[in-house]
């Protein structure tokens, strides 16, 4: 389940350990960059690693808050990585073993129904569809699971309601379709617009090979990350009031999940974070904290990289100071 290890923070906070025994790897790192760090924090950045030892009580408090926030960011980033990795492992499991997914698709049937049904009929190749349904029921991180031919044609989509609404029937032009064939391993797209809903999504493609001696490519299993699920998970965290905002940002600086997102079904385009130094640091596999200007407010941003298939995304925890 996503965000599981965050519950550890509650026990730590109640015991007071979080203020006294922060691992050295999580020491406050308030980078002394004049464009982002308040002058009042310059004394903190020059001190030895650990809690801030400035004579200013406000600086000491900020150092403690920073350590606390960095630890939360680290644990939450690990939960996100584990959740995505578990979902990808499930896709690989049904794609790389002797399962119905590794049986060749019915191309003759597909040719007769692609233009009318946008894939095969709902009751066709049911063993493959059943595997896709099982993955969706167990891994809420995905919003749909699909099967595509090596040439890019849609074979089926689960839920079937998503298949019949498709406007695009061939995805060979997509970056992930090219990437998965070239790399011969799971490949995740940039954040793109869903062709049915218009909402942003990141699609993970996994190659499917015939399980015989020649191991020829017979299909591609696809799944789209459910960013609404991430939004809801962030909003459900018990410490959200103290952190104020949690954002998962893709490698291009676009927020994919945001605790400040509306809980209704109306999609509102998310912010871009390309100008934040914290984002730039995180996608280069760094973690720490910075004071930056976000929407006109001075904000303590704790950041941590999130490994997502072949990408590095950024997790940002924000608190107005």
Backbone torsions as a table, in degrees:
resi	resn	phi	psi	omega
1	UNK	NA	137.3	-178.0
2	UNK	-63.9	144.9	173.6
3	UNK	71.8	19.4	-176.1
4	UNK	-61.9	-45.1	-174.2
5	UNK	-73.0	-9.8	178.0
6	UNK	-64.1	-27.6	179.7
7	UNK	-60.5	-25.0	177.0
8	UNK	-58.2	-34.0	-178.1
9	UNK	-61.1	-33.6	-178.8
10	UNK	-64.2	-43.4	178.7
11	UNK	-65.6	-41.4	179.9
12	UNK	-63.2	-45.4	-177.5
13	UNK	-62.9	-41.6	-178.9
14	UNK	-65.1	-33.8	-177.8
15	UNK	-82.3	-14.2	-178.9
16	UNK	84.0	-1.6	-176.5
17	UNK	-63.1	-30.4	-175.9
18	UNK	-62.5	-21.2	-179.7
19	UNK	-91.6	-10.8	-172.0
20	UNK	-122.1	-22.8	-171.1
21	UNK	-135.3	58.8	176.4
22	UNK	-81.6	128.1	177.6
23	UNK	-55.6	147.2	-177.4
24	UNK	-60.2	-29.6	-179.6
25	UNK	-69.3	-15.4	-179.6
26	UNK	-106.4	18.0	-179.7
27	UNK	-58.7	151.3	179.9
28	UNK	-60.7	131.3	176.4
29	UNK	-127.1	91.8	177.8
30	UNK	-101.7	95.5	-172.0
31	UNK	-64.0	133.2	-177.6
32	UNK	-83.2	77.3	177.4
33	UNK	-116.0	116.2	-169.3
34	UNK	-60.1	-25.7	-178.3
35	UNK	-76.0	-17.1	-174.6
36	UNK	-124.8	-20.8	-173.9
37	UNK	-104.1	131.1	177.7
38	UNK	-61.2	141.2	178.5
39	UNK	-55.5	-30.5	-178.5
40	UNK	-68.2	-14.0	-179.7
41	UNK	-97.2	-4.0	-175.1
42	UNK	-61.8	-33.9	177.2
43	UNK	-65.0	-35.0	179.7
44	UNK	-66.2	-42.0	-175.1
45	UNK	-68.2	-21.0	-177.9
46	UNK	-90.4	-8.1	-179.3
47	UNK	-77.6	166.3	178.4
48	UNK	-65.9	157.6	179.8
49	UNK	-56.1	152.8	-178.9
50	UNK	117.8	-158.2	179.2
51	UNK	-69.2	148.3	179.6
52	UNK	-63.8	140.0	-178.3
53	UNK	-120.1	21.6	177.4
54	UNK	-63.1	151.3	179.1
55	UNK	-67.7	-18.2	179.7
56	UNK	-78.3	125.6	178.4
57	UNK	-60.8	-35.1	-179.5
58	UNK	-65.4	-36.7	178.2
59	UNK	-68.5	-38.5	177.3
60	UNK	-62.5	-44.3	179.3
61	UNK	-62.6	-40.9	179.7
62	UNK	-64.7	-37.7	177.9
63	UNK	-64.1	-39.6	178.4
64	UNK	-66.5	-45.1	178.4
65	UNK	-59.9	-40.3	-178.9
66	UNK	-63.7	-45.2	177.9
67	UNK	-59.4	-44.9	179.2
68	UNK	-60.1	-47.2	-176.1
69	UNK	-67.9	-37.5	178.6
70	UNK	-64.7	-38.6	178.9
71	UNK	-65.2	-42.4	176.3
72	UNK	-60.5	-43.3	-179.6
73	UNK	-62.0	-41.4	-179.2
74	UNK	-63.5	-46.8	-178.5
75	UNK	-67.1	-41.1	-179.7
76	UNK	-67.6	-39.2	177.7
77	UNK	-61.4	-40.5	178.7
78	UNK	-65.0	-41.0	178.2
79	UNK	-61.8	-41.8	178.9
80	UNK	-63.4	-45.3	178.3
81	UNK	-59.7	-44.6	-179.1
82	UNK	-64.2	-40.2	-178.6
83	UNK	-64.4	-45.4	178.9
84	UNK	-67.0	-43.0	-179.1
85	UNK	-63.9	-39.7	179.1
86	UNK	-63.9	-40.5	178.1
87	UNK	-63.6	-43.4	178.9
88	UNK	-64.8	-39.0	178.4
89	UNK	-61.4	-37.3	177.8
90	UNK	-65.2	-40.3	177.4
91	UNK	-64.1	-41.8	178.9
92	UNK	-66.2	-36.7	-177.7
93	UNK	-60.7	-41.8	-179.0
94	UNK	-82.8	-11.5	-177.2
95	UNK	-99.6	-21.9	-170.9
96	UNK	-112.5	4.2	-179.1
97	UNK	-123.8	179.9	-179.2
98	UNK	-79.2	82.7	177.9
99	UNK	-126.5	169.4	177.6
100	UNK	-56.4	-26.5	179.6
101	UNK	-62.4	-27.7	-176.3
102	UNK	-90.2	4.3	170.9
103	UNK	-83.7	140.1	-177.5
104	UNK	-56.9	140.2	177.2
105	UNK	-68.5	158.6	179.8
106	UNK	-86.5	87.4	-175.5
107	UNK	-67.2	-35.7	179.2
108	UNK	-62.2	-43.6	177.3
109	UNK	-63.9	-43.6	-178.5
110	UNK	-59.1	-42.1	-179.2
111	UNK	-60.8	-30.4	-177.1
112	UNK	-85.2	-14.3	-174.8
113	UNK	-125.5	-6.3	-173.4
114	UNK	-57.9	-46.5	-174.9
115	UNK	-74.4	-26.2	-177.2
116	UNK	-95.2	-40.2	-177.4
117	UNK	-107.7	-1.9	180.0
118	UNK	61.4	34.1	-178.2
119	UNK	147.6	-162.6	178.0
120	UNK	-81.1	162.2	178.9
121	UNK	-59.9	159.9	-176.8
122	UNK	-60.8	-33.3	-177.6
123	UNK	-96.8	11.3	179.6
124	UNK	-96.6	147.9	-179.4
125	UNK	46.8	51.0	-175.8
126	UNK	-60.8	-34.0	178.1
127	UNK	-58.9	-39.3	176.9
128	UNK	-66.7	-45.4	179.8
129	UNK	-60.3	-39.4	-179.6
130	UNK	-61.7	-41.0	177.5
131	UNK	-61.8	-42.9	178.7
132	UNK	-63.0	-41.8	178.6
133	UNK	-63.6	-39.7	178.7
134	UNK	-62.4	-42.0	179.0
135	UNK	-63.4	-44.2	179.6
136	UNK	-62.2	-36.2	-178.4
137	UNK	-72.6	-28.3	-176.2
138	UNK	-98.5	-22.9	-176.0
139	UNK	-123.3	90.3	-177.0
140	UNK	-67.8	-8.1	178.4
141	UNK	-67.5	-16.6	179.8
142	UNK	-104.2	141.3	176.8
143	UNK	-97.1	-24.5	171.6
144	UNK	-157.2	158.1	175.1
145	UNK	-127.3	136.0	-176.2
146	UNK	-137.2	167.7	175.5
147	UNK	-128.4	134.8	-176.2
148	UNK	-128.9	143.4	176.3
149	UNK	-74.3	161.2	178.3
150	UNK	-58.0	-26.3	179.8
151	UNK	-83.0	-3.9	175.1
152	UNK	103.2	-5.2	-179.4
153	UNK	-72.1	142.6	174.9
154	UNK	-69.9	125.6	176.7
155	UNK	-94.6	-50.7	171.0
156	UNK	-158.9	163.6	174.1
157	UNK	-136.7	137.1	170.7
158	UNK	-118.0	129.9	4.5
159	UNK	-68.1	151.6	-178.6
160	UNK	-62.2	-30.6	179.4
161	UNK	-58.9	-30.5	177.5
162	UNK	-72.1	-37.2	-178.7
163	UNK	-61.7	-46.1	-173.5
164	UNK	-70.9	-15.1	179.5
165	UNK	-93.0	-2.5	-176.9
166	UNK	-63.2	140.9	173.9
167	UNK	-105.1	-27.1	179.4
168	UNK	-104.2	129.6	-174.3
169	UNK	-112.0	-4.7	177.4
170	UNK	-138.2	129.0	-175.4
171	UNK	-118.1	25.5	179.2
172	UNK	-63.2	-23.9	-178.0
173	UNK	-77.8	-14.9	-176.0
174	UNK	-70.5	146.4	-179.5
175	UNK	-56.2	-43.8	-176.4
176	UNK	-69.1	-30.3	177.9
177	UNK	-66.8	-38.8	176.7
178	UNK	-72.8	-40.5	-176.1
179	UNK	-66.2	-40.2	-177.9
180	UNK	-68.7	-34.7	178.8
181	UNK	-71.4	-40.5	-179.2
182	UNK	-70.3	-39.9	-175.2
183	UNK	-88.1	-20.5	-178.3
184	UNK	60.1	30.3	177.7
185	UNK	-154.2	170.4	-177.9
186	UNK	-52.7	140.7	-177.2
187	UNK	-142.3	132.6	-179.2
188	UNK	-108.7	139.8	-178.5
189	UNK	-75.0	170.3	161.5
190	UNK	-64.4	169.2	172.4
191	UNK	-73.0	121.3	-175.4
192	UNK	-126.7	173.0	178.3
193	UNK	-90.3	131.9	176.0
194	UNK	-63.6	132.3	-174.3
195	UNK	-71.6	-12.7	178.0
196	UNK	-99.5	-50.8	-173.4
197	UNK	-95.2	-21.5	-175.4
198	UNK	81.2	-5.6	179.9
199	UNK	-78.2	156.2	179.5
200	UNK	-70.8	148.3	177.1
201	UNK	-153.7	158.0	170.5
202	UNK	-121.3	125.3	-173.9
203	UNK	-104.2	131.2	178.2
204	UNK	-104.8	122.0	178.2
205	UNK	-105.1	136.4	178.4
206	UNK	-126.7	127.4	-178.4
207	UNK	-72.1	147.8	177.0
208	UNK	-120.8	123.5	-177.6
209	UNK	-113.7	145.8	175.7
210	UNK	-61.7	130.1	-175.3
211	UNK	-86.1	64.8	173.7
212	UNK	-141.2	-164.3	-174.5
213	UNK	-63.5	-34.7	-172.6
214	UNK	-87.8	-14.9	175.4
215	UNK	51.1	45.4	-179.9
216	UNK	-78.5	147.9	179.6
217	UNK	-70.6	123.4	-179.2
218	UNK	-116.8	-11.0	-179.0
219	UNK	-178.1	179.0	178.8
220	UNK	-138.0	124.9	172.9
221	UNK	-89.6	133.3	-175.0
222	UNK	-125.2	145.8	174.5
223	UNK	-147.4	140.8	-179.2
224	UNK	-106.0	131.3	177.3
225	UNK	-64.3	138.7	-178.4
226	UNK	-94.5	92.6	-176.5
227	UNK	-69.0	-25.9	175.2
228	UNK	-62.6	-36.7	176.7
229	UNK	-62.4	-41.5	177.4
230	UNK	-65.2	-43.5	177.2
231	UNK	-53.6	-50.0	-177.5
232	UNK	-64.3	-38.6	179.2
233	UNK	-64.4	-42.2	178.4
234	UNK	-62.1	-43.8	-177.7
235	UNK	-67.0	-23.4	-177.1
236	UNK	-83.0	-10.8	-177.0
237	UNK	-65.5	138.8	-174.7
238	UNK	-68.5	-23.7	-176.6
239	UNK	-96.4	11.1	-173.7
240	UNK	-61.5	-31.9	-179.6
241	UNK	-66.3	-36.3	-178.8
242	UNK	-78.7	-33.7	179.2
243	UNK	-81.8	-36.5	176.0
244	UNK	85.2	-40.7	179.8
245	UNK	-154.2	135.0	176.7
246	UNK	-125.0	128.7	-176.4
247	UNK	-133.4	132.6	170.9
248	UNK	-102.9	122.6	-172.3
249	UNK	-118.1	132.9	179.0
250	UNK	-76.1	177.2	-173.4
251	UNK	-68.9	-11.3	176.7
252	UNK	-98.6	2.4	176.1
253	UNK	93.1	7.2	-179.4
254	UNK	-94.0	130.7	177.3
255	UNK	-68.3	123.2	177.8
256	UNK	-96.7	-28.6	177.1
257	UNK	-143.9	142.7	-172.0
258	UNK	-151.5	124.7	-180.0
259	UNK	-65.3	-18.0	179.5
260	UNK	-87.4	-0.2	179.2
261	UNK	-65.7	150.2	179.1
262	UNK	-65.3	145.6	179.9
263	UNK	-83.9	-4.3	178.0
264	UNK	-85.1	-178.5	-174.5
265	UNK	-88.6	1.8	-179.0
266	UNK	-82.3	120.3	-178.7
267	UNK	-80.0	128.7	175.4
268	UNK	-118.8	125.1	-179.6
269	UNK	-52.9	138.2	-176.3
270	UNK	-88.2	164.4	-176.8
271	UNK	-69.6	161.8	171.2
272	UNK	-105.8	141.4	-176.7
273	UNK	-121.6	22.7	-175.4
274	UNK	-61.6	-26.7	-176.0
275	UNK	-86.1	-8.3	-178.8
276	UNK	-79.5	131.7	177.2
277	UNK	-65.6	-32.5	178.6
278	UNK	-61.0	-41.6	176.0
279	UNK	-62.6	-47.0	-178.6
280	UNK	-60.7	-38.2	178.2
281	UNK	-66.6	-45.0	-175.0
282	UNK	-62.7	-40.9	-177.5
283	UNK	-75.6	-5.0	170.4
284	UNK	-102.3	21.5	173.1
285	UNK	70.9	33.8	176.7
286	UNK	-113.3	158.5	176.0
287	UNK	-135.9	158.9	-179.3
288	UNK	158.4	-155.5	179.5
289	UNK	-141.1	148.2	177.2
290	UNK	-143.0	152.2	168.9
291	UNK	-99.1	119.5	-176.5
292	UNK	-134.5	165.8	176.6
293	UNK	-93.3	121.2	178.9
294	UNK	-126.5	115.9	-179.1
295	UNK	53.0	38.8	176.1
296	UNK	84.5	-0.7	179.8
297	UNK	-111.6	147.9	175.5
298	UNK	-81.8	122.7	-170.3
299	UNK	-130.6	135.5	170.3
300	UNK	-83.9	116.1	-177.7
301	UNK	-111.1	116.6	172.1
302	UNK	-100.0	133.4	-171.8
303	UNK	-130.7	152.9	179.3
304	UNK	-153.8	140.6	177.7
305	UNK	-70.3	149.8	174.8
306	UNK	-126.6	116.2	179.5
307	UNK	-80.0	117.9	-178.2
308	UNK	-126.8	98.1	-173.5
309	UNK	54.2	-116.9	-179.2
310	UNK	-94.4	3.0	-177.7
311	UNK	-98.1	160.7	165.7
312	UNK	-119.7	116.8	176.9
313	UNK	-102.7	177.8	-177.1
314	UNK	-124.6	133.6	170.9
315	UNK	-104.4	125.8	-178.5
316	UNK	-119.1	125.0	172.5
317	UNK	-108.5	125.6	-170.5
318	UNK	-122.1	138.7	176.1
319	UNK	-140.3	122.5	177.5
320	UNK	-68.1	133.5	-177.9
321	UNK	-121.7	NA	NA
